[in-house]
Amino acid sequence: MKKYIFSRNVHGLRAAFINTGASGETRAGLQRFNIYGFIARILCVVGFGTASCNAVAACNFINSQTAHVYTINVPAQSLSRDVPVGTVLYSSQLPAIPANASYANCNAPGNYVKTVSGSELVSSVNNAFTYATNIDGIGVRFYDGTPTGRGAYFGPGNSGSFAGQWGFGNNVFGAEIVRTKPTGAGPSSGTLTVAASGTFSLDGLLVATIQISTTEVSVQTCTVTTPSINVEMPRARASDLPAINSTSGDTNFNMGLTCAAGVKVAMTITDASDPGNTSTTLSLGHDSTASGIGYQIVNNSVAVAFGPDSASAGTANQFVIVPQSVSGTYSVPLSGRYIRTGKIQPGSANAYATFTMSYQ
């Protein structure tokens, strides 16, 4: 029968091999090669070893180069509130140092890592790794590339191996400020502080750090100076609406706005009596006694199609009412009119609509 026994005495580690045969004879001997390796590993773990226990770094700087910090200075930002999630609000880049000379040499395996620390990863759609800032709804990304083309974003999985000399071919390091939340969740105004930073390392040798300066953020919106509009329609007769889809009683009204410079304003009008209505005919309210007629709201001689109560960019039947070049006080000219929808029953005809602004 064979027995394998490891024992420890007060002077150190010892391993004994005991082979007990049928005769009961016992032989013991020290396994020198195995025990020496075992002792060496234990000494490295407990800290009694020397620097020889550590792996030698595979990469080192050459040509008198050192690690560099790239600080992206962001000017004060005036941002549109309702731009789509993923929209790049600001982007900038700095040239790598040295521009096109070798700066490091790596022996195999020569692993590189481009990652981000200091903040929470909030989005990784299409490997566009986006990290939180102190303002809810605004995130940041880091990347490298060329002056005319962005490479991969820094983040999970941006790593690999390379052996030989590393050098920049007129590369750049850059950062993007990005919209990260849908309408109603931000961005908000305030002082933008970015705790995240991007780093580029070769086998633990820090080559580059990308960081963003503190800046001020304001959000572009408009103030509606006519939040409630009552349109008094003229008295209508059946003879004014002789056929289905005939219209009459055009009555002008205006929506007043005061807008920041550079903001494009779109609007969606919703049928309050039938929010799912996407036609160009506004339904009569439940307090109406007439039937066979409805209303149209006209913008630039075109009947507006109604849509959902949403400020998201691209909402169905959303239309632009303030171009981006306009700032200050602005009046949106609209008009209302009757439209015949069926057999007319005389009575009161009331209709209600709401409007939702989208700042893009």
KAVENSUL-V469601 format. One line per field, one symbol per residue. ss: DSSP state (H for helix, E for strand, L for the rest). psi: psi as a letter, one per 30 degrees, with the letter a starting at -180 (. if undefined). A space follows every 10 residues. Layout:
# KAVENSUL-V469601
ss = ???
psi = ???
This chain:
# KAVENSUL-V469601
ss = LEEEEEEEEL LEEEEEEEEE LLLLLEEEEE LHHHHHHHHH HHHHHHLLLL HHHLLLLLEE ELLLLLLEEE EELLLLEEEE LLLLLLLEEE EEEEELLLLL LEEEEELLLL EEEEEEELLL EEELHHHLLE EELLLLLEEE EEEEEELLEE EEELLLLLEE ELLEEEELLL EEEEEEEEEL LLLLLLLLLE EELLLLEEEE EELLEEEEEE EELLEEEEEE LEEELLLLLL LLLLLLLHHH LLLLLLEEEE EEEEEEEEEL LLLLEEEEEE ELLLLLLLLL LELLLLLLLL EEEEEEEEEL LEELLLLLLL LLLLLLLLEE EELLLLLEEE EEEEEEEEEE EEEEELLLLL LLEEEEEEEL
psi = kkkjkklkaf fakkkkkkjj affgkkkklk jeeeeeeeee eeeeefgfla fffkkkkfkl klhgllkkkj jjjklkkjkk egllkfkjfk kllkklkleh lkflkklkfh klkjlklflk kfkgkhgijk llafjkfklk lkllalfgkk akkkakfila lkkakklkih llkllkkkkf llkfgallla jjkjfkkkkj ljhfjkekkk lklklkklkk alkjfifkkj jjklkkleff iflkglllgk kklkkkljll kgkkklkkkk jffiffkgag kklklfgkfl lglalkkkkh gkkkklalik gkkgkkgklk fjlffklbkk kjklllllkk fakkjlakjk lkllkkkjj.
